[in-house]
Amino acid sequence: MDIKVMTYNIHHGKGLDKQTDLHRIADIIEKSKADIIGLNEVDRNFSRRSDYEDQISLLAKQLNMYQGFSPSISLPFKNQANVREYGNALLSRYPIITKKSHSFHLKAGLAEPRSLLEASIQINGKLVRFYVTHLSLNSFLHRKQANFIIHQLDKCSHPMIIMGDWNMRPGSNKWCNITKKFQDVWNLAGNGTGFTYPSKKPRIRLDYLFVSQEVRVVDVELVKILSKASDHLPLKATLSLY
């Protein structure tokens, strides 16, 4: 059974033209024909920059998909009980059975907070575990966050797919730590550099799809539809679950 999985840092819908347009993001996802999409830099009633919209709910409604969200930043509204959130999200054509948010509570104030979204999705009777994250630029925090993720993955006995902006280069020590246990889909089936950032003239690979050993990689590609819609390009893979 094959599924199409995609990871995409949407930059809260703000494109290279400085316009914030979530409809472009939805259009890219729809045209990609991806079944399950991990998203980074998603606003949920966060600020004026995205008109205080609940971006993941709007995308889920427009695309008729199930959704999950993991806040990396949660801030109170002034004089209101609601919260403003920013973080990682998941869209799925298949039912999301469970979802959990893990916050990386490390040293407060050292850098932007990060989180990990964990979700179990039922795909034609098979339970698959998905993880979506966006790791820190700070090397010390990056190592701590990656170690936490690997520890979480060690607890899982289901097929696993890990998606997100890892802010690292292939071949680095950070990359080697995760690829000791998980397959980098671009390394297995990619053609070319796989650069995802910046979207106009990509020169670095920051966005990754990793899979556990029982998942077979059929194909992988960069999605270059409406590349100006974000500062990152989406990365999509066709995976076989067996």
N, C-alpha and C positions, 0 to 999 in steps of 0.2 A: 504494500500500500504506500503510495507516494503522497507527500504533503509539501506545500510550498510555504516556506518560512522566511520572514524578512525582518531585518533590524534597521531602524531609521531614527536618527537624531533630528527632530523636526524644528528645533530652535524656537519653540513656542509659536510656530507658524510664520515666523518672520523670515522673509526671503532676502536674497542678495540685493533686491531692489528696495529694501527697507520697508516693504509693505508686509503687514501681518494678514495673512489670508489662509484660513484653515480649509477653505474649499479646495485650494490647490493641493493641499496635503491629502485630502480625501480622494481627490481625482487620481493622484499618483498611486495611492493604495489600491483603489478600484481597478485601475488599468494594469497594475502589477499582477493581479489575480492571486495574490498571496492569501493563504488560508489563516495564518497566524502571524501577527506583526508585533514586535517589541518596539516601543517608542521611548525615546529619551527627550528631556527638556520639555515636558508637558505641563501646561498651566491648568490649575483647577480653581477658578474664582480668584486668581492670584493678584492681578494688578491691572492698571489701566492699559499696559502694553498689549494685553490680549482682551481688552474690554470686559475684564472680570468674568470671562466665559469659562464654563466647565468643559474644557476642550475634549477630554476623553469621552464624555457623555455625548457631546455633539457629534464626534466622529463615529461612535458606536451606533448612534441613531441613524445617521446618514448612510452608513455602510451596512446597517442591519447585522451587527456583530455583537457578540458578548464582550464584556470589558473587565479589566482589572486595573487597579492603580496603587502605586506605592509612593507616598510623599517623602521627599528628601528634605524639603523645607515646609514647615507649617507655622503660619503667623496669624495672630488674631486680627479680625477686622476691628477698627476703632469703634468703640461703643456698641459692638455687636457680638453675639455669641458664636457666629460662624467663624470658620478658619479659611485662610488663604493658603493654597498648597501648590507645590511645584515638585515634579519628580518623574518617575518612570511609569509606563503604562503598557497594557497588553490588549490587543484586539484579536478575536478568534471567531471563526465560523462554526467551531465546535463548542459544546457546552464546557464552561469552566467549572469544575467540580469543587475545587478548593482554591483559595488564594490567601496569601499571607505577605505582610510587609515586614522586612527586617531593616531597622535603622542602624547605621554605623555610628554608634555613639562613642566617638573617640575623644580627641582633645577639642573641647568647645572653643570656637573662635579662631582656630588655626587655619581652617579653610572651609569652603562651601560644604555643608553636610551632604552625605550621599546615602543611598539606600539600595536594597535588593528586593525585587518583586518575585515571589515564588508562587507558581500556580500549577495545579494539576488539571489536565484537559483530557476528556474522554474522546478518543478518536476511533470510531468504528469498533467499539468494545475494548480498545487498548488504552490503558492509562499512561500518559506521557507527562513528565515533569518539565516545566519551562521556568527559566530564570531570566529576568531582565534587570540590567544594572548600568550605571554610568560612574566610572571610577575617577578618583581624584587625580589632579595633575601633580600633587605633592607626592614625592617618591615614598616617603615614610608611610603616609596614609594609604597610598595605593597598595603597598605591600600588606599592610594590616587588613585592608578591605578584601584583597584577593585571597588571603589566607582564611578569612572568615567564610568566604564563598566556597572555597575548596572543602573546608570542614563541613559545610552544609551539604555539599554534593556527596560527600562520603557516606552520609546517612541514607541516601536514596538508593532504592533497588530497581526503580523504573528507568526506562530510556530517558535521557536528559538532553535538553537543548538550552544552551546558554547564549543570550543575545545582549548586545549593547555596545556603547562607546567605552572602550577600555583605556583610552588615552595612553597607548603604548605602541611601540614599533615591533613588527614581527622580527624574531631572532633575538630580542632583548631578554635579559634575565627574567623580567616580568612575564613575557610571553612563554618562555621555556617552562616556568613553574606551572602554568595552566595546561600546556600541551604535553606535560608528562603523563597526564591522565585523560585528556580530552583532545579530540581531533579538531584542528582548525580547518573549516570547510574550504577556505580559499586555497590553502596549501595542498589540499587533496585534489581539487577539481577546477581551480581558478585558472584563467588565462590572462597573463599580464601581471601588472603590479597590484591590482586590487585597491588602489588609492581611493579613499572616500572623502578626503578633506584637503582643501576647500572644494566645494562643489563645482566652481567655475573652471579652475585648473588644478585638479587634485594632485597633491604631491606627497601625501602621507596616508598610511592606512591606520585609522583609529577605531573603526567599527568592525566588530567580529561576530561570527557565529561559530560556537564550539558545540560539538556533539559527543555523546558517550560512544563507546566502542561498538555497541550493537546497532547503531544508526548508520546506514549507508548513505554516502553523499552521491547523488546522481548528477547534479549540475549546480553551478553557482554563477551568479552574474551581478554586475552593478546595474541598478535601475537609473537610467538617465533621462526619464520623462520629466519635463518641467524642472530641470536641475536648479533653476534659480529660486525654487520654492523654499529652500533651506540652505544653510551653509555646509551641510553634509549630503552625500549621496546615499541612498538606501542600498543595502546589500541583501540579495535574495538567493535562497538555495532551495533546490528540490531534494527532499530527503526521503529515503525509503525505510519504513519501519517493518522489521521482520522478526 
